[in-house]
Amino acid sequence: PGAHILKVWAVRNDGAERWPEGVGMRPTRFDFDIGGFTIDIFPEIPRKGETAEITVRFRAPEAEGHYRCWWRLVTKDGVSFGQALWLDFKVFKNGDTRVVHCKKSHQMQKREVCAGVSAAKMLPPVYLGKYPYVNCDVCKATKIDRQRRFFHCPHCRWDLC
């Protein structure tokens, strides 16, 4: 309840031209009071055939339950375009039961620091001997393996703080 939710969609520009300047996203339908949210689009103006990563961040509802929300891309004038994007998630009383997925929808592994365990033991095995620490692929924070916990996708090596 009340946890921060981060969702990343990979959206391909299948249109005949670049997206217009000032594109944003807005929630169009949701099962809860969505409150404040932030949106990041990279690249901001994808060319024809290019894929943009669209990231939305908001807080989960306080009540336990199953929730859905739908989003639409909008021009700076508020005109919707493209297909609706959606998110389906569950809120549990025990925050440890949540499932986190990477940008390719693989289930991510939760890696938690235990007292007395060195940071090197937190590195996913695929990184051992190759990288001295783990960086977040969303916010670009460095050394997230030195934090209390982070998430790692063993399939595509995507990491999230």
Secondary structure, 3 states (H helix, E strand, C coil): CCCEEEEEEEEECCCCCCCCCCCEEEEEEECCCCCCEEEEEECCCCCCCCEEEEEEEEECCCCCEEEEEEEEEECCCCCEEEEEEEEEEEECCCHHHCCCECCCCCECEEEECCCCCCHHHHCCHHHCCCCCCCCCCCCCCCCHHHCCEEEECCCCCCEEC
